[in-house]
Amino acid sequence: MRETQGAPETSVRSPQVSIKTSVNQNLAEYLRLLEDQDVHDLYALVLAQVEPPLLERVMAHVGQNQSKAAVMLGLSRGTLRTKLNKYGLL
């Protein structure tokens, strides 16, 4: 696989709107709505909002097979289990 701006390039057919574009649009709207409010720990907030549905969708896609999900996500099975536990998905 070839790397493009930090994201792996795959042979999967691209959807009409990429995940990157969708996240970018949603973050722009979120920040616009905040106006002048102070924001702290935005990175952790975004991860906490994005990671659980990512894990849920991948686990459903592979029929709850943790080994397949770990490979698909590029994680070790142990790391996947830790993340699933963290979000109460086990």
For each residue, the residues with C-beta under 8 A, 3 or more apart:
1: 8 9 10
2: 8 9
3: 6 7 8 9
4: 7 8 9
5:
6: 3
7: 3 4 20
8: 1 2 3 4
9: 1 2 3 4
10: 1
11:
12:
13:
14: 18
15: 18
16:
17: 21 22
18: 14 15 21 22
19: 22 23
20: 7 23 24
21: 17 18 24 25
22: 17 18 19 25 26
23: 19 20 26 27 50
24: 20 21 27 28
25: 21 22 28 29
26: 22 23 29 30
27: 23 24 30 31 46
28: 24 25 31 32
29: 25 26 32 33
30: 26 27 33 34
31: 27 28 34 39
32: 28 29 35
33: 29 30
34: 30 31 37 39
35: 32
36:
37: 34
38:
39: 31 34 42
40:
41: 44 45
42: 39 45 46
43: 46 47
44: 41 47 48
45: 41 42 48 49
46: 27 42 43 49 50
47: 43 44 50 51
48: 44 45 51 52
49: 45 46 52
50: 23 46 47 53 54
51: 47 48 54 55 83 87
52: 48 49 55 56 87 89
53: 50 56 57
54: 50 51 57 58 73
55: 51 52 58 59 69 73 80 83 84 87 89
56: 52 53 59 60 89
57: 53 54 60 61
58: 54 55 61 62 69 72 73
59: 55 56 62 64 66 69 84 89
60: 56 57 63 64
61: 57 58 69 72
62: 58 59 65 68 69 72
63: 60 68
64: 59 60
65: 62 68 69
66: 59 69 70 77 80 81 84
67: 70 71 77
68: 62 63 65 71 72
69: 55 58 59 61 62 65 66 72 73 80
70: 66 67 73 75 76 77 79 80
71: 67 68 74
72: 58 61 62 68 69
73: 54 55 58 69 70 80
74: 71
75: 70 79 80 83
76: 70 79 80
77: 66 67 70 80 81
78: 81 82
79: 70 75 76 82 83
80: 55 66 69 70 73 75 76 77 83 84
81: 66 77 78 84 85 90
82: 78 79 85 86
83: 51 55 75 79 80 86 87 89
84: 55 59 66 80 81 87 89 90
85: 81 82 88 89 90
86: 82 83
87: 51 52 55 83 84
88: 85
89: 52 55 56 59 83 84 85
90: 81 84 85
